[in-house]
Amino acid sequence: MPRVKRAVHSKKKRREIMSQAKGYYGARSRRYRVAKEQVQHSGV
């Protein structure tokens, strides 16, 4: 059975979140965890 490698998919997901969080202040546009939360709260 092949080993699952999901770096490509997770990077794509991260890139999408970070692009949605562009323009936010400080860590909200720079740190993934904070940006993810902010995007969820903004309802984008």
C-alpha positions as CSV (number, residue, x, y, z in Angstrom):
1,M,0.0,0.0,0.0
2,P,1.4,3.4,-0.9
3,R,2.3,5.9,1.8
4,V,0.0,9.0,1.9
5,K,1.9,12.2,1.3
6,R,-0.3,15.3,1.6
7,A,2.1,18.2,1.6
8,V,0.9,19.5,-1.8
9,H,-2.8,19.5,-0.7
10,S,-2.1,21.1,2.7
11,K,0.1,23.8,1.2
12,K,-2.7,24.6,-1.4
13,K,-5.2,24.9,1.5
14,R,-2.9,27.2,3.4
15,R,-2.2,29.3,0.3
16,E,-6.0,29.8,-0.2
17,I,-6.6,30.9,3.4
18,M,-3.6,33.2,3.3
19,S,-4.8,34.8,0.1
20,Q,-8.3,35.3,1.6
21,A,-6.7,37.0,4.6
22,K,-4.7,39.5,2.6
23,G,-5.1,43.0,3.8
24,Y,-5.9,42.1,7.4
25,Y,-3.9,43.8,10.1
26,G,-0.7,42.2,11.6
27,A,-0.7,38.5,12.4
28,R,-4.2,38.2,10.9
29,S,-2.6,38.3,7.4
30,R,0.7,36.7,8.3
31,R,0.2,33.7,10.6
32,Y,-1.8,30.8,9.3
33,R,-3.6,29.8,12.5
34,V,-4.7,33.4,13.2
35,A,-5.6,34.0,9.6
36,K,-7.7,30.9,9.4
37,E,-9.7,32.0,12.4
38,Q,-10.1,35.5,11.0
39,V,-11.3,34.2,7.7
40,Q,-13.9,32.0,9.4
41,H,-15.1,34.9,11.5
42,S,-15.3,37.2,8.5
43,G,-17.6,34.8,6.6
44,V,-15.6,35.0,3.4
